[in-house]
Amino acid sequence: MFCSRMPQSLLLLIMLLGMTATPLAAQESSDGAAPADQAAPPAATLSPEAVAAKQAFDAVYQQYLTALDQIKTVRQQRDAARGEEKLALNEQLQELRADAEKAIDKIIDAGVAVYAAAPDGYPEINSTLLAIAQFYLAGDPLTGDGGDQYEKALPPIVALLDAGAGEQWPQLWLWGAVAAYNTNDFARAEEYFAKADAAVLTGSGAVGTSQRLLVLAEQAQQNLPMLKRHWAQEEKIRAAEAAADDLPR
């Protein structure tokens, strides 16, 4: 039996197809979309590093579009096939889907490089990065797809914050805190919650954050001190067991 429902990673890929035409960050609304970006500066004002980073991003983005086309073609062939041929095409389809998932990581890395080189240079790429992080973190509010994929959400958020995006999008501190908390990175969660609190004091911290994320953040921040203590105790027990060469608990 072959699953007819598209994997969430591919739903994300399809969603990204519309990013350059309709940037998500230009749609601030109650669904928690990111705030609007400013118009990109003229190309003449961009540094050579920024232009090169954009070219690298475009190359990776094209690779993912090609992978998506291949998935569509092979899926159609599989649906029309029978017997051994159908099994072989299904195996090929799974490999293509795995490649498409890897493409997302490459898009994130290339996009962060673009942002680091020119934070206001390419708003559509900024929108794509925010869309990826939010899809992993909270999902699509209309379809319910995505969300609760904290291990995938945290790296792009950390990369953006390390590149200085916290000033432009303070909500990233809150997003990162939720993701860190749910991956047991309590020290980072504590740091990010503190930054989020500071941003809220300016009145801008909750912009671009869905109600669901705000609830998750409130619960996580309340539970963080207790979980930090429990986790510290658990680490001591594991360390003692490892030193004694005991079986895992």
N, C-alpha and C positions, 0 to 999 in steps of 0.2 A: 504494500500500500504506500502511496506517495502523498505526502502532506501538501494540501492545496493552499494553506495559509503561508504567506510570505514571512520569512524570518524578520525580526525587528531590525536587525542590522541592515537588511535590504530596504525596509521601509524608510530607514534613516537616509540611505543613499538616494532613494527616489525623492525624498523631501528636499535634499540638498540640491537637486536639479533646478529648483526654482529660486535658489538663493541669489544668483546674480541678477535675475529679472525682477524679483520682489524681495529685497533684503528683509529678513525677519526682524532685524534691529530697527527697521523703520515702522514697526507696527506695535508700538506701545499700547497695551490694552489690558483688560481684566484677565486675559489668559496667561499673563506673566511673561509676555514677550519682552525682549530687550528694548531699551530706549533708542530713539532715533539717532543715527549717526549724522555727522555733518557731511556736506558734499566734499568729495575728494578734491584735493588741490590739483592744479594743472600739472601735467606730467613733467613739464620743464622744471618744476620746483622739487621733484623727487630726486633723492640721491641715487647714484649708480648702484649702491648696495640694495636699495629698496626695489629698483627696477629688476635687478637680477633675482631677488627673492621672489618677486611676483612672477617672473618667467619660470622659476622652479616650481612654484605653486601651480601655475597653469599646466605644466607638464604632468604633474601628479594628478591633477584634476582630470585631465584628458585620459589618463590611464584608467581612472575609475569609471569614466563615461564609456570607454571601450569595454571594460569588464561588464558593465551593466547591459550594454548591447549584446555581448556574448551570452550573458545569462538569459536574456529574452529569447534569443535565437535557439539556444539549446533547450530551453524549457518548452518551446513550441514543438521542437523536434521530438522531445521525450513524450509529450502528451499524445503525439500522433503515432509513436512507435509501439511495438509489441514485443513481448518475450525478452530474449537476451539483449536485443538492441535497446529496449527500454531501460533495462538494468544498467547497461553500460552508459547510456546517456544520463541517467540519474546520478551515477557516480561522478561523471564529468561535471554535472551541474553542482554537486556538492563541493567539488574542488574550486569551481569558479566562484561560488559564494564565499568560500574561505579566503580567496584572493581579494574579493571585494571588501571583506571585513578588514583585511590588512591595509587596504587602500585608505580606509578612514584614518588609521593611525598616521599614515604618510601625509594625508591632507592636514591633519592637526599640526604635525611638526612643521610642514611647509608654511601653513598659515600663521603659526606663532612667529616664525622667522620673518614673515612679511610685517606682522604687527610690530615686532621689535625694531625693524628697520624704518618703518613709517607708520606710526600709530593711527594717523588720520589719512593715510595715503590711499587706502583701498577699503572703503566702508563695507563693500559686499563680502570681502573676506572676513572682516570682523564679525559680520552677521552670521556667516557660516560657522565660525568657531563657537560663537555663543549658542547657536542652534544645536550644534553637536552636544555641547556640555549640558544644555537644558534638556535635550531629548533623553540623554542617559540618566539625568538626575530626576526629572519630574515627568517625562513622557509627553506625548501629544495630548493636550487637554480635550481635543475633539474626538480622537479615535481611541484614546486610552492606551495606545501602543508606547513602548519604551518605559522609561522610569525605573527607579530602584536599582539601577546598574552603577552602583557607587564606585566600584573598582575602575570602571571605564570613565566615569565622570571626573574623577579626581585629577588624573594627569593633565588634561587640557586646561582645567581651571588653575592648577598650580603653575603650569607653564605661562598662562596669561598673566597671572598675578606676579610671577617672577619677572615678567617683561614690563611691569609697571601698569597693567590694565586696571588695577584697583582704583586709581584716581578717576578713570573714565567711566568705569562700571563698578561702583561700590558694592552692588549686589553680589559680585563674585566672591567677596569675603564670606557672605552668608552661604552661598552655594557651596563654596569650598569647605566651610565648617561642617555642613551637613554631610557632605561626602566623606570627609576625614573621620567624623564621628562614627559613621557606619562602616568604616574599614578599620576601626580600632586604632586609628592614628590620633590618639587623644591629645598629644602635645600640639600637633598642628591644628586640631579642632579648637583647642583653647586659644591659640594665637589668633586664628581667623575669627572666632567669635568676638574677641576683644576688638579686632579691627572693624568688624561689622557693627559692634556697639558704638564705636567712635563715629562711624559713617551715619548711623541712625541719628546721632545727636545733631548732625548737619541737616537732617530732613531728607536725605537722598538715599539712605541705605536700603529702603524697601522697594524702590522703583525697579520695575522689571522682574519682580519676584511674585510668583503665583501664591494664592492663598494657601494651597496645599504645602508648598515649601515653607511658608512662614510658620505653619503649624508644626511641621517636622522640625524646623529650626528651634522653635520654642521648647518642644519636648526634649530635643537633644541637649540643648543648653542646660535645662533643668537637671537632666540625668547625668551630665558629664562628670561632675565631682564624684558621685557614687561609683560610676563605672571605672573611673581612673583608679580609685582605691581597690576595687575588685580585681581589675586587670593587673595592678602591681602585685597583689597577693598571688594571683595565678602565675605570674611570671616567676616569682620566688619559688613556688611549688614546682614548677617545671624545671627550673634551674637545679633545684635540689634533687629531683628525680634523675635528671641528666647526669649529675655528678655521681649519683649512686648507681647509675646504669640500670634503673628500673624500667619496666615496661611503660609505654605511654598511658596516661590516664584516659 
